[in-house]
């Protein structure tokens, strides 16, 4: 797999902005960002309302994903291009989600909203309409999703990559500094995890670093990419970006995203927890 299979640049988006076979989709941490402005012809997926089960802490199921994409006008053969703020933080989460349910052609806009704005490209407020489809999703591909028992079993046996900030990893914070400090009962990290913040994967303009730079980043932190790897953060969105880097850019097959992440693990009874920085 080459980068062009999973990444497109802004010129590609502008060349395909009227293509009915392409759906440009914005997914942001700030779900109101789309309402202010967005790339022309882009539609929105609200990660809080569209992707989450309304009752349980889990994703919408296969039928729910089919309903969502059908209503959004996305067909099985649509090329989906995802983008958002924060270096594609939540766009990467949506990418992983699309792959979880078997969508074939999904890509990220390299640099996301940040690079688009740095290049002074047009943003609009008009909301487009796409005709409804009859989307058919696949059963969840659990080969890319880790669960809590997988994480416990991985301690001292597999790669565990904690992509949160150093303060979250060490136990000083429970969540990113700009968010409420809540949702898990205990601070800290999973024993044997290496702390490689998700933001280290990107350049200053929000684009991904080169394959060579990315490999060097993980090697420097003693991550043996020949071993099975589980990435985690607080709720699974930042670690989805690290999953994208390892699985989609570097071609490492044996990588999973733990979407339960610290919100789940930090509230479990009896599991091992460590405090402090990387050793």
C-alpha positions in Angstrom: 0.0 0.0 0.0 1.3 3.4 -0.9 0.6 6.7 0.7 -1.6 7.7 -2.2 -4.0 4.9 -1.3 -4.8 6.5 2.0 -3.7 10.1 1.8 -4.7 12.9 -0.7 -3.5 16.5 -0.8 -5.5 19.7 -1.2 -5.0 19.8 -5.0 -6.5 16.3 -5.3 -9.5 17.4 -3.3 -10.0 20.6 -5.4 -9.8 18.5 -8.6 -12.5 16.1 -7.3 -14.7 18.5 -5.4 -17.6 18.0 -7.9 -17.1 14.3 -8.4 -20.3 12.5 -7.3 -18.2 9.4 -6.6 -16.2 11.3 -4.0 -17.5 12.3 -0.5 -15.6 14.9 1.4 -16.4 14.5 5.1 -15.4 16.8 8.0 -15.1 15.3 11.4 -13.9 17.6 14.2 -13.4 17.5 18.0 -15.3 20.9 17.9 -18.5 19.7 16.3 -19.6 23.3 15.6 -16.6 24.0 13.4 -18.4 22.7 10.3 -21.3 25.1 10.8 -18.9 28.1 10.7 -17.3 27.0 7.4 -16.0 24.0 5.6 -14.6 22.8 2.3 -17.1 23.2 -0.5 -19.3 20.2 -0.9 -18.1 18.6 2.3 -20.6 16.9 4.5 -20.3 16.5 8.3 -20.1 13.5 10.6 -20.6 14.4 14.2 -18.5 12.0 16.2 -20.6 12.5 19.4 -24.0 12.1 17.8 -23.4 9.9 14.7 -20.8 7.4 15.7 -21.7 6.6 19.3 -24.4 4.4 20.7 -26.9 6.6 22.4 -27.1 4.4 25.5 -24.1 2.2 25.9 -20.5 3.3 25.8 -19.8 1.7 22.4 -20.0 2.4 18.7 -23.2 2.2 16.7 -23.7 -1.3 15.4 -23.5 -2.5 11.8 -27.1 -1.6 11.1 -26.6 1.9 12.6 -23.5 2.4 10.4 -25.4 1.4 7.4 -28.2 3.8 8.2 -25.8 6.7 8.9 -23.9 6.3 5.6 -27.1 5.7 3.6 -28.5 9.0 5.0 -25.2 10.8 4.3 -25.3 9.8 0.6 -22.2 7.5 0.8 -22.3 4.3 -1.2 -20.1 1.2 -1.0 -18.1 2.4 -4.0 -17.7 6.0 -2.8 -14.2 7.3 -2.3 -14.5 8.9 1.2 -12.0 11.7 2.0 -12.0 12.6 5.7 -10.5 15.8 7.2 -10.7 17.8 10.4 -8.9 20.0 12.9 -6.1 19.1 15.3 -4.0 17.5 12.6 -6.9 15.2 11.6 -7.3 13.9 15.2 -11.0 12.9 14.9 -10.8 12.4 11.1 -8.3 9.6 11.9 -10.8 8.2 14.4 -13.5 8.2 11.7 -11.0 6.6 9.2 -10.5 3.7 11.7 -14.2 3.5 12.2 -14.8 3.2 8.4 -12.2 0.4 8.2 -13.8 -1.3 11.2 -17.0 -1.7 9.1 -15.2 -2.6 5.9 -15.3 0.5 3.7 -12.8 -0.1 0.9 -11.8 3.4 -0.3 -11.3 5.8 2.5 -8.5 8.4 2.8 -7.4 11.4 4.8 -6.7 14.9 3.5 -3.1 15.3 4.5 -2.8 18.2 6.9 -6.5 18.4 7.3 -8.2 21.7 8.0 -5.0 23.3 9.3 -3.0 22.9 6.1 -6.1 23.9 4.0 -6.3 27.1 5.9 -2.6 27.8 5.9 -2.8 27.6 2.1 -5.6 30.1 2.1 -8.0 27.8 0.3 -11.7 28.6 0.1 -14.1 27.6 2.9 -17.9 28.0 2.6 -20.9 27.9 4.8 -23.4 26.3 2.4 -24.4 22.7 3.3 -24.6 20.3 0.3 -27.2 17.6 -0.2 -26.2 14.2 -1.4 -28.8 11.7 -2.6 -29.5 8.8 -0.2 -28.0 5.4 -0.8 -28.4 1.9 0.4 -25.1 1.2 2.1 -24.2 -2.3 3.2 -21.5 -2.5 5.9 -19.4 -5.5 6.8 -19.3 -7.1 10.3 -16.8 -5.4 12.6 -13.1 -6.2 11.8 -11.9 -7.0 15.3 -8.4 -7.6 14.0 -7.9 -3.8 14.3 -9.8 -3.3 17.6 -8.3 -4.2 21.0 -10.3 -4.9 24.2 -9.4 -4.6 27.8 -8.4 -8.2 28.2 -6.1 -7.8 25.2 -4.4 -4.9 26.9 -3.9 -6.7 30.2 -2.4 -9.7 28.3 -0.1 -7.4 26.3 1.7 -6.0 29.4 5.4 -6.9 29.2 4.6 -9.1 26.1 3.6 -6.8 23.3 4.0 -3.2 22.3 1.7 -0.8 24.2 1.9 2.7 22.9 0.3 5.4 25.0 -0.2 8.4 22.7 -1.5 10.9 25.4 0.5 13.9 26.6 3.4 13.3 29.1 1.3 14.8 31.9 -1.6 12.3 31.2 0.9 9.4 31.0 2.7 10.3 34.2 -0.6 10.7 36.1 -0.6 14.5 36.6 -3.7 14.8 34.4 -6.7 12.6 33.6 -7.5 14.2 30.3 -6.0 16.8 27.9 -5.5 20.1 29.7 -8.3 21.9 27.8 -10.9 19.3 28.8 -12.6 18.5 32.1 -10.5 16.3 34.4 -12.9 13.4 34.6 -14.1 10.1 33.2 -11.6 7.7 34.8 -11.2 6.8 38.4 -7.4 6.6 38.5 -4.5 8.4 36.7 -1.4 6.9 35.2 -0.7 4.4 32.4 -0.6 0.7 31.6 2.6 -0.9 32.8 5.3 -1.4 30.0 3.6 1.2 27.8 5.8 3.6 25.9 4.7 7.3 25.8 4.8 8.6 22.2 2.3 11.5 22.0 0.2 11.4 18.8 1.2 14.9 17.8 4.8 13.7 17.2 3.6 12.0 14.0 2.9 15.3 12.3 4.8 18.3 10.9 4.1 21.9 11.9 1.6 22.3 9.0 -0.4 19.2 10.1 0.9 16.9 7.4 2.3 13.5 8.3 6.0 13.1 8.7 7.8 10.9 6.1 8.0 7.2 6.5 11.6 7.4 7.4 11.0 10.0 10.2 8.1 7.9 11.5 10.1 4.7 11.7 12.9 6.6 13.5 10.4 8.0 16.0 9.1 4.6 17.1 12.5 2.9 17.0 13.9 5.7 19.2 11.2 4.8 21.8 12.1 1.1 21.7 8.9 0.0 19.8 9.7 -3.2 17.9 7.3 -3.0 14.9 7.7 -6.7 14.3 5.8 -7.4 17.5 2.0 -7.0 18.0 1.1 -3.4 19.0 -1.8 -1.8 20.8 -2.3 1.9 20.8 -4.4 3.8 23.3 -5.2 7.3 24.6 -8.2 8.5 26.6 -11.2 7.5 24.4 -9.5 6.0 21.3 -9.5 9.0 19.0 -5.8 10.1 19.3 -4.7 6.5 19.3 -6.6 6.0 16.0 -4.2 8.5 14.5 -1.2 6.5 15.7 -3.0 3.3 14.4 -3.3 5.1 11.0 0.4 5.9 11.0 1.5 2.4 11.9 -1.1 0.4 10.0 -1.8 2.5 7.0 1.4 4.5 6.3 4.1 2.1 7.6 2.2 -1.0 6.6 2.4 -2.7 10.0 -0.4 -5.4 10.0 -0.4 -6.4 13.6 -1.6 -3.1 15.1 -4.9 -2.5 17.1 -6.6 0.5 18.5 -7.9 0.2 22.1 -10.9 2.5 21.9 -11.9 1.8 25.5 -8.5 3.5 26.3 -7.8 5.1 29.6 -11.5 6.0 30.3 -12.1 2.3 30.6 -8.8 1.0 31.8 -8.4 3.7 34.5 -11.7 2.7 36.0 -11.2 -1.1 36.1 -10.9 -2.8 39.5 -7.7 -4.7 40.1 -5.7 -4.0 37.0 -2.0 -2.9 37.2 -1.3 0.8 36.8 2.0 2.8 36.9 2.7 6.4 37.5 5.6 8.5 36.2 7.4 9.1 32.9 8.9 6.6 30.5 11.6 4.6 32.1 
